[in-house]
Amino acid sequence: QGEHGGAAVDVFSLPRRMGANPLMAYKKAMKQKEIKRNKKQSTERKEAREFLSDPAALGAEISRLEEEARHSAEARGKLSALRAHQVVLNKRLAADEKREPKELGYA
């Protein structure tokens, strides 16, 4: 493993298109890894936003993940995150019930 946690990158086994300079090849590989991680996090945030606007879909996804969570650590992590989103959604809905329709922009 590398010094910053991730898997070590053997710069000498990288494809030739990465360039002759091992340092630049390493930086390019790390940049690609970062882009991949950011893309994954972005899609997860987008899914979370969709669930926060639809309580029924959130409940269905939680029940689906409860089955998967028995076998997968990744599913357990996602399940705990969705449960946290459900708590936020329930608090928001409870607060909205107390507000007047004019405050919510309906009247």
C-alpha positions in Angstrom: 0.0 0.0 0.0 1.0 3.6 -0.6 1.9 6.0 2.1 -1.6 7.7 1.9 -3.7 4.6 2.3 -4.6 3.5 -1.2 -2.9 0.7 -3.2 0.6 1.4 -4.2 1.1 2.3 -7.9 4.1 0.7 -9.5 5.1 3.5 -11.9 7.4 1.2 -13.9 4.5 -1.1 -14.8 2.3 1.7 -16.0 1.5 1.8 -19.8 4.0 3.7 -21.9 1.3 6.3 -22.9 1.6 7.6 -19.3 4.9 9.1 -20.2 8.5 8.4 -19.6 8.7 10.4 -16.3 7.7 8.1 -13.4 6.6 11.1 -11.2 4.3 12.5 -13.8 2.9 9.0 -14.5 2.2 8.6 -10.8 0.5 12.0 -10.6 -1.6 11.2 -13.7 -2.7 7.8 -12.2 -3.6 9.5 -8.9 -5.6 12.1 -10.7 -7.5 9.5 -12.6 -8.2 7.6 -9.4 -9.5 10.9 -7.8 -11.8 11.6 -10.7 -13.3 8.1 -10.5 -13.8 8.5 -6.7 -15.4 12.0 -7.2 -17.8 10.6 -9.9 -18.9 7.9 -7.5 -19.5 10.3 -4.7 -21.4 12.6 -7.0 -23.8 9.9 -8.1 -24.3 8.9 -4.4 -25.2 12.5 -3.5 -27.6 12.7 -6.5 -29.4 9.5 -5.3 -29.6 10.8 -1.8 -31.2 14.1 -3.0 -33.8 12.1 -4.9 -34.6 10.0 -1.9 -34.9 13.1 0.3 -37.7 14.4 -2.0 -39.6 11.0 -2.1 -40.3 9.3 1.3 -41.9 6.3 -0.3 -38.9 5.6 -2.5 -36.6 6.0 0.5 -38.5 3.5 2.5 -38.5 1.0 -0.4 -34.8 1.4 -0.9 -34.2 0.9 2.9 -36.2 -2.3 2.9 -34.4 -3.6 -0.2 -31.0 -2.8 1.4 -31.9 -4.5 4.7 -31.9 -7.8 2.8 -28.5 -7.1 1.1 -26.9 -5.8 4.3 -26.7 -9.3 5.7 -24.1 -10.2 3.1 -22.4 -6.9 2.1 -20.4 -4.4 4.1 -21.0 -1.8 1.3 -24.8 -2.3 1.6 -24.6 -1.9 5.4 -22.8 1.4 4.9 -25.4 2.6 2.4 -28.2 1.4 4.6 -26.9 3.5 7.6 -26.6 6.5 5.4 -30.2 6.1 4.0 -31.5 5.7 7.6 -29.8 9.0 8.5 -31.5 10.6 5.5 -34.8 9.2 6.6 -34.4 10.8 10.0 -33.7 14.1 8.3 -36.7 13.7 6.0 -39.0 12.9 8.9 -37.8 15.9 10.9 -38.3 18.2 7.8 -41.8 16.8 7.2 -42.8 17.2 10.9 -41.6 20.8 10.8 -43.5 21.5 7.6 -46.7 20.1 9.1 -46.5 22.8 11.8 -46.0 25.6 9.3 -48.8 27.5 7.7 -49.5 26.9 4.0 -48.5 30.6 3.2 -45.1 30.0 4.7 -44.6 27.0 2.5 -45.6 29.0 -0.6 -48.9 27.1 -1.3 -51.4 30.0 -0.7 
